[in-house]
Amino acid sequence: MSQVISLFVQNIPPSLHWKGLWHTFGKHGEVIDTFIARKLDKTGKRFGFVRFNSRCDAERAIEKFNGESRA
């Protein structure tokens, strides 16, 4: 059974737009949607969400990107 999973993504570089976020995370699973907030978090960094089609794909992306800084 497939289940949609949303991941919270912090520290998104200013040069990256939603299509870039989709492409980056799409290498690790089937992305359904991406969203980058217009406002910044309380530390002044960009954040957003990536929705995956399955828990397995989301977990694979977490293993790849958790703790990685691209700023």
Residue frames as a rotation matrix with the C-alpha (Angstrom) as fourth column:
MET 1
0.576 0.817 0.000 0.00
0.817 -0.576 0.000 0.00
0.000 0.000 -1.000 0.00
SER 2
-0.357 -0.679 0.641 1.38
0.690 -0.655 -0.308 3.36
0.629 0.333 0.703 -1.04
GLN 3
0.533 0.458 -0.712 1.35
0.828 -0.457 0.325 6.25
-0.177 -0.762 -0.623 1.40
VAL 4
0.458 -0.342 0.820 2.19
0.298 -0.810 -0.505 9.92
0.837 0.476 -0.269 0.78
ILE 5
0.387 -0.456 -0.802 4.98
0.898 -0.011 0.439 11.13
-0.209 -0.890 0.405 3.08
SER 6
0.829 -0.116 0.547 6.00
0.086 -0.940 -0.329 14.78
0.552 0.320 -0.770 3.51
LEU 7
0.121 -0.861 -0.494 9.56
0.989 0.148 -0.016 15.71
0.087 -0.486 0.869 4.45
PHE 8
0.961 0.053 -0.273 10.49
0.121 -0.964 0.236 19.04
-0.250 -0.260 -0.933 6.00
VAL 9
0.288 -0.885 0.367 13.61
0.907 0.130 -0.400 20.48
0.306 0.448 0.840 4.33
GLN 10
0.807 -0.088 -0.584 15.72
0.273 -0.821 0.501 23.20
-0.524 -0.564 -0.638 5.98
ASN 11
0.046 -0.905 -0.424 18.55
-0.087 -0.426 0.900 25.42
-0.995 -0.004 -0.099 4.76
ILE 12
0.493 0.194 0.848 17.49
0.788 0.314 -0.530 25.55
-0.369 0.929 0.002 1.10
PRO 13
-0.586 -0.800 -0.133 19.99
0.647 -0.560 0.517 27.65
-0.488 0.217 0.846 -0.91
PRO 14
-0.088 0.559 -0.824 18.61
-0.152 -0.825 -0.544 30.96
-0.984 0.077 0.158 -2.28
SER 15
-0.588 -0.240 -0.773 19.43
-0.758 -0.169 0.630 29.88
-0.281 0.956 -0.082 -5.84
LEU 16
-0.974 0.222 0.050 17.27
0.227 0.944 0.241 26.72
0.007 0.246 -0.969 -5.65
HIS 17
-0.438 0.899 -0.027 13.63
-0.896 -0.434 0.093 26.91
0.072 0.065 0.995 -6.77
TRP 18
0.231 0.637 0.735 10.90
-0.720 0.620 -0.311 24.29
-0.654 -0.457 0.602 -6.46
LYS 19
0.882 0.074 -0.466 11.89
-0.417 0.584 -0.697 22.53
0.220 0.809 0.546 -9.71
GLY 20
-0.081 -0.989 -0.121 15.46
-0.610 0.145 -0.779 22.19
0.788 0.011 -0.615 -8.47
LEU 21
-0.389 0.044 0.920 14.21
-0.872 0.306 -0.383 20.78
-0.299 -0.951 -0.080 -5.17
TRP 22
0.697 0.705 0.131 12.05
-0.580 0.661 -0.475 18.31
-0.421 0.255 0.870 -7.14
HIS 23
0.645 -0.510 -0.570 15.00
-0.412 0.396 -0.821 17.27
0.644 0.764 0.045 -9.30
THR 24
-0.352 -0.854 0.382 17.39
-0.787 0.049 -0.614 16.92
0.506 -0.517 -0.690 -6.35
PHE 25
-0.362 0.275 0.891 15.07
-0.729 0.512 -0.454 14.74
-0.581 -0.814 0.016 -4.29
GLY 26
0.661 0.688 -0.300 13.63
-0.706 0.435 -0.559 12.95
-0.253 0.581 0.773 -7.33
LYS 27
-0.072 -0.782 -0.618 16.94
-0.765 0.441 -0.469 11.11
0.640 0.439 -0.631 -7.73
HIS 28
-0.914 -0.352 0.201 16.01
-0.382 0.586 -0.715 9.14
0.134 -0.730 -0.670 -4.61
GLY 29
-0.657 0.733 0.179 12.35
0.533 0.619 -0.577 8.38
-0.533 -0.284 -0.797 -5.17
GLU 30
-0.376 0.632 0.677 9.05
0.773 -0.189 0.606 9.38
0.511 0.751 -0.418 -6.73
VAL 31
-0.897 0.047 -0.440 8.33
0.226 -0.806 -0.548 13.00
-0.380 -0.591 0.712 -5.75
ILE 32
-0.060 0.956 0.286 4.68
0.996 0.075 -0.043 14.08
-0.062 0.282 -0.957 -5.86
ASP 33
0.759 0.375 0.532 5.11
0.386 -0.918 0.095 17.73
0.524 0.133 -0.841 -4.95
THR 34
-0.373 -0.821 -0.432 7.58
0.910 -0.232 -0.343 20.32
0.181 -0.521 0.834 -3.64
PHE 35
0.740 0.569 0.358 6.99
0.448 -0.814 0.369 23.60
0.502 -0.113 -0.858 -1.86
ILE 36
-0.493 -0.844 -0.211 9.40
0.794 -0.337 -0.507 26.33
0.357 -0.417 0.836 -0.73
ALA 37
0.398 0.657 -0.640 8.02
0.872 -0.488 0.041 28.85
-0.285 -0.574 -0.767 1.76
ARG 38
0.472 -0.172 0.865 8.27
0.425 -0.815 -0.394 32.53
0.772 0.553 -0.312 0.93
LYS 39
0.780 -0.182 0.598 9.19
-0.562 -0.625 0.542 33.43
0.275 -0.759 -0.590 4.49
LEU 40
-0.194 -0.922 -0.334 12.40
-0.360 0.384 -0.850 32.41
0.912 -0.044 -0.407 6.26
ASP 41
0.399 0.266 -0.878 12.71
0.650 0.594 0.475 30.37
0.647 -0.759 0.064 9.42
LYS 42
0.990 0.088 -0.110 13.74
0.141 -0.657 0.740 32.02
-0.007 -0.748 -0.663 12.70
THR 43
0.226 -0.970 -0.092 17.43
0.452 0.021 0.892 31.61
-0.863 -0.243 0.443 11.84
GLY 44
0.173 -0.089 -0.981 16.97
-0.589 -0.807 -0.031 33.37
-0.789 0.583 -0.192 8.48
LYS 45
-0.860 -0.493 0.129 17.18
-0.233 0.606 0.760 30.24
-0.453 0.624 -0.636 6.33
ARG 46
-0.229 0.764 -0.603 14.80
-0.941 -0.014 0.339 29.03
0.251 0.645 0.722 3.60
PHE 47
-0.754 0.068 0.653 12.70
-0.238 0.899 -0.368 25.93
-0.612 -0.433 -0.662 4.20
GLY 48
-0.240 0.713 -0.659 10.14
-0.950 -0.033 0.310 23.84
0.199 0.701 0.685 2.39
PHE 49
0.075 0.374 0.925 8.54
-0.496 0.818 -0.291 20.44
-0.865 -0.437 0.246 1.96
VAL 50
-0.610 -0.195 -0.768 8.96
-0.761 0.415 0.499 17.50
0.221 0.889 -0.401 -0.40
ARG 51
0.251 0.762 0.597 6.15
-0.764 0.534 -0.361 14.94
-0.594 -0.366 0.716 -0.73
PHE 52
-0.789 -0.553 -0.266 7.01
-0.611 0.666 0.428 11.39
-0.059 0.500 -0.864 -1.73
ASN 53
0.033 0.807 -0.590 4.77
-0.772 0.395 0.497 8.64
0.634 0.440 0.636 -3.06
SER 54
0.630 0.174 -0.757 6.05
0.194 0.908 0.370 6.09
0.752 -0.380 0.538 -0.55
ARG 55
0.935 -0.275 0.224 7.65
-0.283 -0.197 0.939 5.80
-0.214 -0.941 -0.262 2.86
CYS 56
0.526 -0.763 0.375 10.54
0.705 0.638 0.310 3.83
-0.475 0.101 0.874 1.35
ASP 57
0.262 -0.399 0.878 11.40
0.743 -0.497 -0.448 6.67
0.616 0.770 0.166 -1.05
ALA 58
0.765 0.078 0.639 11.20
-0.253 -0.877 0.409 9.23
0.592 -0.475 -0.651 1.76
GLU 59
0.875 -0.455 0.168 13.47
-0.007 0.334 0.942 7.15
-0.485 -0.825 0.289 4.01
ARG 60
0.352 -0.762 0.544 16.01
0.932 0.336 -0.133 6.80
-0.082 0.554 0.828 1.19
ALA 61
0.347 -0.164 0.923 16.07
0.332 -0.899 -0.285 10.59
0.877 0.406 -0.258 0.75
ILE 62
0.929 -0.003 0.369 16.44
-0.336 -0.421 0.843 11.11
0.153 -0.907 -0.392 4.50
GLU 63
0.679 -0.718 0.153 19.44
0.513 0.613 0.601 8.78
-0.526 -0.329 0.784 4.57
LYS 64
0.162 -0.622 0.766 21.03
0.934 -0.154 -0.322 10.73
0.318 0.768 0.556 1.71
PHE 65
0.004 -0.089 0.996 20.34
0.276 -0.957 -0.087 14.31
0.961 0.275 0.020 2.81
ASN 66
0.876 0.409 -0.255 19.90
0.347 -0.168 0.923 14.28
0.334 -0.897 -0.289 6.61
GLY 67
0.594 -0.638 -0.491 22.44
0.408 -0.287 0.867 16.69
-0.693 -0.715 0.090 8.09
GLU 68
-0.183 -0.665 0.724 23.84
0.980 -0.061 0.191 17.72
-0.082 0.744 0.663 4.70
SER 69
0.341 0.218 -0.914 24.48
0.265 -0.956 -0.130 21.43
-0.902 -0.198 -0.384 4.31
ARG 70
0.106 -0.251 0.962 24.58
0.993 0.074 -0.091 23.02
-0.048 0.965 0.257 0.86
ALA 71
0.952 0.306 0.000 24.76
0.306 -0.952 -0.006 26.67
-0.002 0.006 -1.000 1.90
